[in-house]
Amino acid sequence: MKDQRGATLLELIVVLAVSAILLTIAVPGFSALFLSNRLTGATNALVASLHLARSEAIKRSNRVVMCPSSTGSACAAGGWQQGWMVFHDANNNAQREAGEPVVLAHPPLSAGMWATSKGSTASYISYTPSGATQQVSGAIQAGTLTLCNASGPLDSAREVVISRTGRPRTAKTSVASCPPA
């Protein structure tokens, strides 16, 4: 009779136990990595849209506006997490009218993701033909949009800081709560 080779039941149980221990150690790390990647992706999408709006204003030699929008066809009140749109603002009123082309409509952020802003960048961000940000009143427009994940750590939020020249930059930050108050 030939020798039969294989794993014993005890060996299989030991391998399963070791695998279970390794998984319980690794899963929280993967969860944090997943949340961090979602936040980075949302931040990058927002910054890319700002760069697009700025370059379109320069290219078109006219005002281009980016505003929160849940429909992709009209500006909406509320946070930037509902989505946003970039449009050519021919009449310089920071509201999309019939005939003003939409350059980009971005869908809402993933559930639990928040993007908020206060002050002059809360309802729209407007780029002039020079590439600078400017409110429709003519005042300088600069501000910070804060992105966070409600199920993530509060010390891993992101800021998109828009300078008075219109240039966006990102920074890591901490928030007291998500969504920020």
PECOR-V657855 format. One line per field, one symbol per residue. ss: DSSP state (H for helix, E for strand, L for the rest). burial: 1 if it has 16 or more other C-alpha atoms within 10 Angstrom, else 0. A space follows every 10 residues. Layout:
# PECOR-V657855
ss: ???
burial: ???
This chain:
# PECOR-V657855
ss: LLLLLLLLHH HHHHHHHHHH HHHHHHHHHH HHHHHHHHHH HHHHHHHHHH HHHHHHHHHH LLLEEEEELL LLLLLLLLLH HHLEEEEELL LLLLLLLLLL LEEEEELLLL LLEEEEELHH HLLLEEELLL LLEELLLLLE LLEEEEEEEL LLLHHHEEEE EELLLLLEEE EEELLLLLLL L
burial: 0000000000 0000000000 0000000000 0000110111 0110011011 1111111100 0111111111 1111110011 1111111111 0101110000 0111110110 0011111001 1111111111 1111110001 1111111111 0111011111 1110111101 0000100111 0
